[in-house]
Amino acid sequence: MSEKDADLLTRLERIFRISLGARRLDERLWVLVRAGKGPFIISGQGHEVPQGIITSFLQPTDWLVPYYRSTCAVLTKGMTPTDVMLHFFARAGDPSSGGRQMPSHFGDAEKRIVSGSSVIATQLLHAVGIAHARTLLGAQEIVVVFFGDGATSEGDFHEALNWAGIHKLPVVFVCENNGYAISVTQREQMAIRNIANRARGYGIYGVSLDGTDVEGIAHEAQKACKRAREGEGPTLIEVRVPRLAAHSSDDDQRKYRSDHELSKEALRDPLAALERFLRVRGIVNDATEAALEQEIASGLLAAEQEAEQSPTPDPATIGENVYLKEGSDAANAS
Ligand SMILES: Cc1ncc(C[n+]2csc(CCOP(=O)(O)OP(=O)(O)O)c2C)c(N)n1
């Protein structure tokens, strides 16, 4: 086996572990919402593997600009299930916001995971701004930003790609195309099938991939990060993924998707595809998978207990990191 093949298998095995962990974490959060222990979640089920593979090419000094479905991306960049649980329970120790942001709005300043807003596509402009500022300051850092197909119907998407194209900014744009913006289908939003074709209009490279093509995703992600690092400019990667759960825990997708469509959707789960890929190559088998499930289950239980028992924010700090405090270092600097 060549060194390159061995490196790919090691990477994909790591991503399988993280993705399976992200799936089980997501499933548990649904239960906790239904049990009334938290208000809301947005599910990443079906999106995990491409997120994990692409994020695995980032260095600690690179920037991840996630969106609400990015559980696996943030776990790959170093957040832990405990961090996600602290965020879900809005505890003081929540690294995303100290309990200010709503669930599934991830951030971690130390890990260079950028907190975002719920307003669709705004994060693309944040990503471009970060890439531009860091490049002007001479930093050798790249930015990966995730978003859905619906985000590409927003002006922010077009402005972001245009500016990144003009200035050859080190950004990898990743569109997780699950075919829906809540209940609105891709066909109702745009007259094209391949969203990656839009890249050409901004003078940048675009590629469209299926979420089950784990080798293709790794290959294109590596290329895109290398191009960004070497000053060759941005890339748009579109990955077609199934949305296995409803849009959010406030949605019931059976109202607008047939049983037939939903059962077909389950057949193109990238997590199952990655599992098959690793089984055929002897990396995963029944015994390793059972051990992994056990390890994930006990880790999740510990994470949930730790987060649930940890303190809520002190009401006296309610304005912190929300409003600028007069006399603080940040206020004096501005
Ligand atoms: C500017 C704006 N318009 C509408 C909404 C309401 N909204 C929240 S999520 C969402 C769907 C976005 O779909 P997509 O970008 O395809 O991502 P997906 O949820 O499918 O991953 C919409 C319309 C919003 N948050 N912001």
The ligand as a MOL file (V3000), in Angstrom:
LIG
                    3D

  0  0  0     0  0            999 V3000
M  V30 BEGIN CTAB
M  V30 COUNTS 26 27 0 0 0
M  V30 BEGIN ATOM
M  V30 1 C -32.1780 35.3290 5.6410 0
M  V30 2 C -33.0020 34.2220 6.2290 0
M  V30 3 N -34.1050 33.8060 5.5820 0
M  V30 4 C -34.8550 32.7950 6.0910 0
M  V30 5 C -34.4890 32.1820 7.2610 0
M  V30 6 C -35.3190 31.0150 7.8240 0
M  V30 7 N -34.5700 29.7720 7.5860 0 CHG=1
M  V30 8 C -33.9060 29.1810 8.5860 0
M  V30 9 S -33.1350 27.7890 8.0900 0
M  V30 10 C -33.7060 27.9660 6.5090 0
M  V30 11 C -33.3710 26.9550 5.4520 0
M  V30 12 C -32.0220 27.1160 4.8720 0
M  V30 13 O -31.8000 26.0630 3.9930 0
M  V30 14 P -30.3740 25.6490 3.4780 0
M  V30 15 O -29.5070 26.8460 3.3240 0
M  V30 16 O -30.5660 24.7850 2.2840 0
M  V30 17 O -29.7550 24.8100 4.6690 0
M  V30 18 P -30.2880 23.4460 5.3050 0
M  V30 19 O -31.1110 23.8830 6.4930 0
M  V30 20 O -31.0740 22.7100 4.2990 0
M  V30 21 O -29.0630 22.7090 5.7080 0
M  V30 22 C -34.4980 29.0910 6.3900 0
M  V30 23 C -35.1570 29.5160 5.1510 0
M  V30 24 C -33.3340 32.6560 7.9220 0
M  V30 25 N -32.9020 32.0870 9.0600 0
M  V30 26 N -32.5930 33.6490 7.3810 0
M  V30 END ATOM
M  V30 BEGIN BOND
M  V30 1 1 1 2
M  V30 2 1 2 3
M  V30 3 2 2 26
M  V30 4 2 3 4
M  V30 5 1 4 5
M  V30 6 1 5 6
M  V30 7 2 5 24
M  V30 8 1 6 7
M  V30 9 2 7 8
M  V30 10 1 7 22
M  V30 11 1 8 9
M  V30 12 1 9 10
M  V30 13 1 10 11
M  V30 14 2 10 22
M  V30 15 1 11 12
M  V30 16 1 12 13
M  V30 17 1 13 14
M  V30 18 2 14 15
M  V30 19 1 14 16
M  V30 20 1 14 17
M  V30 21 1 17 18
M  V30 22 2 18 19
M  V30 23 1 18 20
M  V30 24 1 18 21
M  V30 25 1 22 23
M  V30 26 1 24 25
M  V30 27 1 24 26
M  V30 END BOND
M  V30 END CTAB
M  END
